[in-house]
Amino acid sequence: MGSSLSDKQIAQIFEAVDIDQSGYISYSEFIIASIDHTKLMDEKRLEAAFKMFDANGDGIVTSSEIKTVIRRSSCALLDADFDKVCDNIDKQYKDGIKADQFKNIIDEIMDFV
């Protein structure tokens, strides 16, 4: 019983789940990929999530704000992998993540997960 996915599709899924591009899927990355994303894609929930991360209300989410929210939630994402994810956010979104970008990031993740 083989997979119905091609090697290319499997590689794309792996690349999408391997957020920090370490070549491995960490526990945190696995948990993120395992969430029922259909419930997350509701427009109101995306807006609420964005506002939760946008601590200062300026319409931009920074990696610093993400770290603050995650640390306050006592989430299991507080490891070196999470720091790498935040470093990648800093590199890709030097000026922070705007609401439309936030939705696009979630949409891209959903395409592969």
C-alpha positions as CSV (number, residue, x, y, z in Angstrom):
1,M,0.0,0.0,0.0
2,G,1.9,3.0,-1.2
3,S,1.1,6.6,-0.8
4,S,-1.2,8.3,-3.4
5,L,1.0,11.4,-3.1
6,S,3.9,12.0,-5.4
7,D,7.4,12.5,-4.0
8,K,7.2,16.1,-5.0
9,Q,3.9,16.6,-3.1
10,I,5.4,14.9,0.0
11,A,8.4,17.2,-0.3
12,Q,6.2,20.2,-0.5
13,I,4.2,19.2,2.6
14,F,7.4,18.5,4.5
15,E,8.8,21.9,3.5
16,A,5.6,23.6,4.6
17,V,5.6,21.8,8.0
18,D,9.3,22.3,8.6
19,I,8.8,26.0,9.5
20,D,12.4,26.6,10.6
21,Q,13.8,24.8,7.6
22,S,16.0,22.6,9.8
23,G,15.4,19.4,7.7
24,Y,13.4,17.9,10.6
25,I,9.9,18.3,11.9
26,S,10.0,19.3,15.6
27,Y,7.3,18.5,18.1
28,S,6.1,22.1,17.9
29,E,5.9,22.0,14.1
30,F,4.0,18.7,14.2
31,I,1.5,20.1,16.7
32,I,1.0,23.2,14.5
33,A,0.4,21.0,11.4
34,S,-2.0,18.7,13.3
35,I,-4.4,21.5,14.3
36,D,-7.9,21.3,12.6
37,H,-7.2,24.2,10.3
38,T,-10.7,24.4,8.9
39,K,-11.8,25.8,12.2
40,L,-9.0,28.4,12.1
41,M,-9.8,29.7,8.6
42,D,-13.0,31.4,9.7
43,E,-12.5,35.1,8.9
44,K,-13.6,36.2,12.4
45,R,-11.2,33.9,14.0
46,L,-8.3,35.0,11.8
47,E,-9.1,38.6,12.6
48,A,-9.3,37.8,16.4
49,A,-6.0,35.9,16.2
50,F,-4.3,38.7,14.4
51,K,-5.6,41.2,17.0
52,M,-4.4,39.0,19.8
53,F,-0.9,39.0,18.4
54,D,-1.0,42.7,17.5
55,A,-0.5,43.7,21.2
56,N,0.1,47.4,20.6
57,G,-2.8,47.7,18.1
58,D,-0.7,49.2,15.3
59,G,-1.9,46.8,12.6
60,I,1.5,45.0,12.5
61,V,2.5,41.8,14.2
62,T,6.2,41.5,15.0
63,S,8.1,38.5,16.1
64,S,8.5,40.1,19.5
65,E,4.7,40.3,19.9
66,I,4.4,36.7,18.8
67,K,7.0,35.6,21.4
68,T,5.1,37.6,24.1
69,V,1.7,36.0,23.3
70,I,3.2,32.5,23.1
71,R,5.1,32.9,26.4
72,R,2.0,34.2,28.1
73,S,0.0,31.2,26.9
74,S,2.5,28.7,28.4
75,C,2.4,27.0,25.0
76,A,4.9,24.2,24.3
77,L,6.4,26.3,21.5
78,L,9.1,27.8,23.7
79,D,12.1,26.0,22.3
80,A,15.0,26.6,19.9
81,D,12.7,25.8,17.0
82,F,10.3,28.5,18.0
83,D,13.2,31.0,18.1
84,K,14.2,29.9,14.6
85,V,10.6,30.5,13.4
86,C,10.7,34.0,14.9
87,D,14.1,34.7,13.3
88,N,12.7,33.6,9.9
89,I,9.7,36.0,10.5
90,D,12.2,38.8,11.2
91,K,14.1,38.0,7.9
92,Q,11.0,37.7,5.7
93,Y,8.9,40.4,7.3
94,K,11.3,43.1,8.4
95,D,8.5,45.6,9.1
96,G,6.3,43.0,10.7
97,I,3.2,41.1,9.5
98,K,0.1,43.0,8.3
99,A,-3.4,41.5,8.6
100,D,-3.6,40.6,4.9
101,Q,-0.1,39.0,5.1
102,F,-1.2,37.1,8.2
103,K,-4.1,35.6,6.4
104,N,-1.9,34.8,3.4
105,I,0.6,33.0,5.6
106,I,-2.2,30.9,7.2
107,D,-3.6,30.2,3.7
108,E,-0.2,29.0,2.4
109,I,0.2,26.7,5.4
110,M,-3.3,25.3,4.8
111,D,-2.5,24.5,1.2
112,F,0.1,22.0,2.4
113,V,-1.3,20.7,5.6
